[in-house]
Amino acid sequence: MSTKQEAKAKISAAEKGCNKVQTAWNAAHEELSGGVSLNGCGIYHDQGYPLRRKLLAAQVQIKIALAELDAIDWPEDADYDYF
């Protein structure tokens, strides 16, 4: 079990990590929003480049979010008793 100070620090650090995850998640979602143009045959314009750009940009943000999630030292239930 952690001390009160350690528990509060752990919770604060986890909150900051979760904020970073949320920021990256929001950015990925934003990158994927909006449409991409298809021609009358259902084929992407410009050889799918606009879609590829959106997917690659979202992928960067998803990688950031996953790395941040992995880096969080998650508080234990007992840590919240001090908060």
N, C-alpha and C positions, 0 to 999 in steps of 0.2 A: 504494500500500500504506500502511496505517495504522501508527502507532507502537503499541507495546505498550499504552500507557495509553489511546490512542484506541480501539484494538480492544476492550479490556476495557469501556470506557464504552459503546461501541456495542452490544456483546453484552448488557450489563446493561440498557440502555435497551430493547432489543428484547425481552428477557425480561419486563420490566415491562409493555410493551405487550401481549405475548402473554398475560400474566396477566389484564389488563383484558379482552382478547377472550374468554378462557376464562370469566371471571366473567359477562360479558354472555351468552355462549352458554349457560351453565348456567341463567341466569335465564330466557332465552327457552324453553329446554327445559322448565323447571319450569312456566312459564306455560301451556304446551301440554299438560302432563300432566293426567291425569284425564279423565273423560268429560263430556259435556254431555247433558242429557236430551232424549229424543225421545218423541213420543207414539206411539200404536199405529199411526199412519199414516206414521211415519217423518219427522215434521215437528218441528223444534226447538220446545221450549217457550219461552214469553216472546219470541216472534218472533226467536229466535236471539240475544238480547242476551247471555246468558252466553258463547256461543261468540264473539261479536263482541268482548266484553271480553277474552277470552283471546287472540284474534288480535291485537288492537291492542296489548296489553301485550307480547306476544312481538315484534311489529313494532318497538316502541321499543327493545327490547334488541338486536334484529338490526341496527338502524341504528347503535346504539352500537358493536357488534362490528365492523361494516364500517368505520366511521370510525376506530376504533382500528387496524384492519388497515392501512388506507391511510396512517396516520400513522407507521407503523414504518419506521425507517431500517434496512433489513435488513442484517445483517453479510454480508460477502463470505467466501468459503471461507478466504482467507488470514487473516482476522481470528481464526478459531478456532485457528490455529497458536499464538497468543499465550496462549490460555486454559489 
